Amino acid sequence: MPKPRDSAGAPADPAARPDRQVLLDVEDLVVEYGVDEPVRAVDHVSLRVRRGEFVGIVGESGCGKSTLLYAIARLLSPPARIVSGTVDFNGHHMVELTEDELRHIRWRDYSVVMQSAMNALNPVLSIGAQLRDAIAAHEKVSAATMRTRAEEVLRLVGIDPIHLSSYPHQLSGGMRQRAMIAMALVFRPDLVIMDEPTSALDVVAQRSLMRRVKQLQEEFGFAVLFVTHDMSLVSHYSDRLAIMYAGQLVELGPTSEVFAQARHPYSVGLLQAFPSLRGPRRELTGIPGSPPDLRHPPAGCRFQARCPQVMDVCRQEPATYQVGRAELVRCHLYAPSRRTPEPVEPR
Ligand SMILES: Nc1ncnc2c1ncn2[C@@H]1O[C@H](COP(=O)(O)OP(=O)(O)OP(=O)(O)O)[C@@H](O)[C@H]1O
């Protein structure tokens, strides 16, 4: 398994961060699509992100990762709706904010980088015009100041300001994603939400973009909430890792801990399905079967039909447990009555 490392090559040390102030507090969030036989895409998810923290969210396609991000950012549109739960971002009760109130804080306090910049950028406006529009929506500044700000922010992401006059189709895929990130950083927000921002890029462009994001994050101190399918990316860049299965969080903990000792049988399977760049060669195994239909999830543990360690008790809903340094593991294997004590780690 790849060993979690930060951009400088040193092992990430998530344990150094719990003292930081909570920036985003998602509590018991439920999101559904539709009303008759609704798809419950996010099912009682609770998650905290601290200031300056990089939190990765992984899980199979359709497990609710994007829905969770978009619910937090209040970018869902019908038939999706937040059924219950709260999202506290920097003192704002996100679920209750009006569109007008959201406009004030979106881009300025938090921003969102989507999967495909080609869909998010306006194809008929130059990059400079789009940056100017974003700035003008929040601040009254002179044209000269606006130009300087736009140049600065493009330089930050490694794009020559000459491209202020370029249109999205004139840039490479990597440059377009960088331009989106530039836009997301114009106001130095506290939180940048990213939905697979590098999935359309080749591996070299992916790495170089992620390295830059991490450097900027360390320089400006914003937090990142990041969805990806790429376990190697999260192993390199995230401080904590949330693993979702069928709309629920099944494991949450420091990335180093999850990679070193995944607890939930689904997390174990997910990690075994990815090749390790540094560790010894080993056979890759997938997870047989497929996730349940979120219209009719099974009673009890949602992973029971695919779980190699399934027990009778799995027909009942598992509680969540704190195990070692993992904050949350949703699995009967870790019920105190079943658990063998973990060795105490030396401090
Ligand atoms: N507009 C919609 N109407 C009904 N169901 C939807 C809609 N959009 C998403 N869903 C369902 O919600 C669930 C979660 O979808 P979501 O896109 O959040 O998953 P994901 O984990 O981000 O997947 P991926 O990794 O493929 O992007 C899926 O079962 C999906 O089929």
The ligand as a Tripos MOL2 file, in Angstrom:
@<TRIPOS>MOLECULE
LIG
   31    33     1     0     0
SMALL
NO_CHARGES

@<TRIPOS>ATOM
      1 N1        -30.4340   13.4000  -10.4470 N.pl3     1 LIG1
      2 C1        -30.4900   12.2440   -9.7990 C.ar      1 LIG1
      3 N2        -31.6660   11.5840   -9.6630 N.ar      1 LIG1
      4 C2        -31.7300   10.4230   -8.9880 C.ar      1 LIG1
      5 N3        -30.6830    9.8240   -8.4050 N.ar      1 LIG1
      6 C3        -29.4960   10.4200   -8.5190 C.ar      1 LIG1
      7 C4        -29.3240   11.6660   -9.2150 C.ar      1 LIG1
      8 N4        -28.0160   12.0210   -9.1540 N.ar      1 LIG1
      9 C5        -27.3990   11.0530   -8.4320 C.ar      1 LIG1
     10 N5        -28.2850   10.1050   -8.0610 N.ar      1 LIG1
     11 C6        -27.9800    8.8940   -7.2780 C.3       1 LIG1
     12 O1        -27.4220    9.2810   -6.0420 O.3       1 LIG1
     13 C7        -26.4050    8.3570   -5.6540 C.3       1 LIG1
     14 C8        -25.1370    9.1050   -5.3180 C.3       1 LIG1
     15 O2        -24.6300    9.7310   -6.4980 O.3       1 LIG1
     16 P1        -23.2820   10.5860   -6.4680 P.3       1 LIG1
     17 O3        -23.0830   11.1550   -7.8280 O.co2     1 LIG1
     18 O4        -23.3220   11.5160   -5.3140 O.co2     1 LIG1
     19 O5        -22.2070    9.4540   -6.1800 O.3       1 LIG1
     20 P2        -20.6240    9.5260   -6.3120 P.3       1 LIG1
     21 O6        -20.1000    8.6850   -5.2090 O.co2     1 LIG1
     22 O7        -20.1810   10.9410   -6.3730 O.co2     1 LIG1
     23 O8        -20.4010    8.8180   -7.7120 O.3       1 LIG1
     24 P3        -19.2360    9.0800   -8.8000 P.3       1 LIG1
     25 O9        -17.9790    8.6910   -8.1220 O.co2     1 LIG1
     26 O10       -19.6130    8.1670   -9.9120 O.co2     1 LIG1
     27 O11       -19.2930   10.5350   -9.1730 O.co2     1 LIG1
     28 C9        -26.2540    7.3690   -6.7990 C.3       1 LIG1
     29 O12       -26.9100    6.1810   -6.4570 O.3       1 LIG1
     30 C10       -26.9260    8.0450   -7.9570 C.3       1 LIG1
     31 O13       -27.5050    7.1040   -8.8210 O.3       1 LIG1
@<TRIPOS>BOND
     1     1     2 1
     2     2     3 ar
     3     2     7 ar
     4     3     4 ar
     5     4     5 ar
     6     5     6 ar
     7     6     7 ar
     8     6    10 ar
     9     7     8 ar
    10     8     9 ar
    11     9    10 ar
    12    10    11 1
    13    11    12 1
    14    11    30 1
    15    12    13 1
    16    13    14 1
    17    13    28 1
    18    14    15 1
    19    15    16 1
    20    16    17 2
    21    16    18 1
    22    16    19 1
    23    19    20 1
    24    20    21 2
    25    20    22 1
    26    20    23 1
    27    23    24 1
    28    24    25 2
    29    24    26 1
    30    24    27 1
    31    28    29 1
    32    28    30 1
    33    30    31 1
@<TRIPOS>SUBSTRUCTURE
     1 LIG1         1 GROUP 0 **** ****
